[in-house]
Every structure is written in C-alpha cells, then in structure tokens.
Amino acid sequence: MATIHNQETKKSFTWWPYAIVAALLLFMGYIASFVYRAMRQDVDLVSTNYYEQELAYQDHMDTVGRTNAAGNVAIDYHAAGQTITLQLPESFAGKNISGKINFFRPSDDKLDFELPLQLDADRSQLLNTEKLQKGLWKVRLNYSAGSENYYSEKTIVIE
C-alpha cells in the first residue's frame, strides 16, 4: 500500500510556483524598461546657466525692493486704442532715466522682442500693440536712474 501512495504523489503537478516566478519576472522586466526610458528622457526644467542665475537672484530681489520703495510703475493696456502706457512714479522726476522694455511671450519665445525706453517729459511712454499677436504677454521694464537699477513687470492679455 505504501507504493500506491508514493505513485499518486509523484503524478500530482502544480503550475502555481512557475506562474508566480513568471509574474515576478515580467513585473521586474516592466520596471526595468520603465527606469531605462525614464533615464533616457531629456528634462529641460532648469536652464544651462542655473548657477549664475541663482547668484544673480539676490541682486534682482534688491532691484525689485528698490523699485517698490521708489513707487510702482504703471503699465496699463488699453484694448480700445491698442496701446500700452508706461508711467514712472513722481519720484523719478528730473532724473536721467534709461532702460529697455522687454516683451516676453511665454507660449512662443520666437515672438519675444525688446524696445528702448524713451520717456516723455511726464515720465511716460505710449506703445502701439496693433502688430502684437493676441494672447498673454509679460511686459518687463529694466531701467536705471543714475547708478541705481530698477525693474518692473506686468502680465497683460492682448485682445
């Protein structure tokens, strides 16, 4: 009788251990291929000269603080007249002011351009926007009065 019992246990076969090993191998292969594709992905979240920009950040913050202390620049878009008006505060009256106006288009860097700051006697400048594409623009004003630098920025939507 002992021989009959041994023959029955030898004929019994199960696929579960092989199925579990195969599932683990497939899972490990999937994870390995995912890691391989992720490592080959080109990520451009940081500029190439990030370190230099980080060092200049404190200077920029000082410039913004100086601008806020002197009074904010009014950058107003007038849809009816298709114009942008820049108006420097009264604290800049009688000072020799020079600078640049940068138009930045976040969605298409090919549309970015720069204009010189040419203020009237009342410290204002009128800019025509008829040729600008409709959409979101950032108007950045970098200017200096004497030896001090100033910066102002406003987001506008051209209609």
C-alpha positions in Angstrom: 0.0 0.0 0.0 2.9 2.3 0.6 3.9 2.1 -3.0 0.4 3.1 -4.3 0.5 6.3 -2.2 4.0 7.2 -3.5 2.9 6.8 -7.1 -0.1 9.1 -6.6 2.1 11.9 -5.1 4.6 11.7 -7.9 1.8 12.2 -10.6 0.5 15.3 -8.9 1.9 18.5 -10.5 1.0 22.2 -10.0 1.8 25.3 -12.1 1.5 27.9 -9.3 5.2 28.2 -8.4 6.0 28.7 -12.1 3.2 31.2 -12.6 4.4 33.2 -9.6 8.0 33.3 -10.8 6.9 34.2 -14.3 4.7 37.1 -13.0 7.6 38.4 -10.8 10.0 38.2 -13.8 7.5 40.1 -16.0 7.0 42.7 -13.4 10.7 43.2 -12.9 11.2 43.5 -16.7 8.4 46.1 -16.9 10.0 48.2 -14.1 13.5 47.9 -15.6 12.2 49.1 -19.0 10.3 52.0 -17.3 13.5 53.0 -15.5 15.5 52.8 -18.7 13.1 55.0 -20.6 12.9 57.5 -17.7 16.7 57.8 -17.5 16.9 58.5 -21.3 14.2 61.2 -21.1 15.5 64.7 -21.7 14.3 67.0 -19.0 14.8 70.8 -19.5 13.3 72.2 -16.3 16.5 74.1 -15.4 18.5 76.4 -17.6 22.1 75.5 -18.5 23.4 78.5 -16.5 21.3 77.9 -13.5 24.2 78.6 -11.0 24.9 82.0 -12.5 21.2 82.9 -12.4 20.9 81.8 -8.7 23.8 84.1 -7.8 22.2 87.0 -9.6 18.8 86.4 -7.9 19.7 88.4 -4.8 20.7 91.3 -6.9 17.3 91.1 -8.7 15.4 91.0 -5.4 17.3 94.1 -4.2 16.3 95.8 -7.5 12.7 94.9 -7.1 12.7 96.1 -3.5 14.3 99.4 -4.6 11.6 99.7 -7.3 8.8 99.2 -4.7 10.3 101.8 -2.4 10.5 104.3 -5.2 6.9 103.7 -6.3 5.4 101.2 -8.7 5.5 101.8 -12.4 2.0 101.9 -14.0 1.9 99.5 -17.0 -1.6 99.7 -18.4 -3.1 98.1 -21.5 -5.9 99.9 -23.4 -7.7 97.5 -25.6 -9.8 100.2 -27.3 -6.8 102.1 -28.5 -4.5 99.1 -28.9 -1.8 100.8 -26.7 0.2 100.2 -23.6 1.0 103.1 -21.4 4.1 103.1 -19.1 4.1 105.7 -16.4 7.0 106.1 -13.9 6.2 107.5 -10.5 6.8 111.1 -9.4 9.9 110.1 -7.5 11.8 109.9 -10.9 11.0 113.5 -11.9 14.1 115.3 -13.2 16.3 112.2 -13.2 18.1 110.9 -16.3 16.4 107.6 -17.0 17.5 104.9 -19.5 16.4 101.4 -20.0 14.7 98.7 -22.1 11.2 97.3 -22.4 11.1 93.6 -23.0 8.0 91.9 -24.4 8.0 88.2 -23.3 5.6 85.7 -24.8 5.6 82.6 -22.6 4.0 80.4 -25.2 6.4 81.2 -28.1 9.9 82.6 -27.5 10.2 83.5 -31.2 7.8 86.4 -30.6 9.9 88.0 -27.8 11.4 91.4 -28.6 12.9 94.4 -26.9 12.4 98.2 -27.3 14.4 101.1 -25.8 12.8 103.1 -23.0 12.0 106.6 -24.4 10.1 108.6 -21.9 8.2 111.8 -22.5 8.6 114.9 -20.2 5.9 113.5 -17.9 7.9 110.2 -17.5 5.5 108.2 -19.7 5.8 106.2 -22.9 3.0 105.1 -25.2 3.5 101.8 -27.1 1.3 100.6 -30.0 0.2 97.0 -29.8 -1.6 96.6 -33.2 1.2 94.3 -34.5 1.4 92.1 -31.4 -0.3 88.7 -31.6 -3.3 88.3 -29.4 -2.7 86.4 -26.1 -0.7 86.6 -22.9 2.4 88.8 -22.8 4.7 89.8 -20.0 6.0 93.4 -20.2 9.3 93.7 -18.3 10.8 97.1 -17.7 14.5 97.3 -16.8 15.7 100.9 -16.2 18.2 102.9 -14.3 18.3 106.3 -12.8 21.8 107.4 -12.0 23.7 104.4 -10.6 20.6 102.6 -9.3 18.8 99.9 -11.3 15.1 99.3 -11.2 12.8 96.5 -12.5 9.0 96.3 -13.0 6.9 93.6 -14.7 3.3 93.2 -15.6 1.3 90.4 -17.3 -1.2 91.7 -19.9 -3.5 90.0 -22.3 -3.7 91.5 -25.8 -7.2 91.2 -27.2 
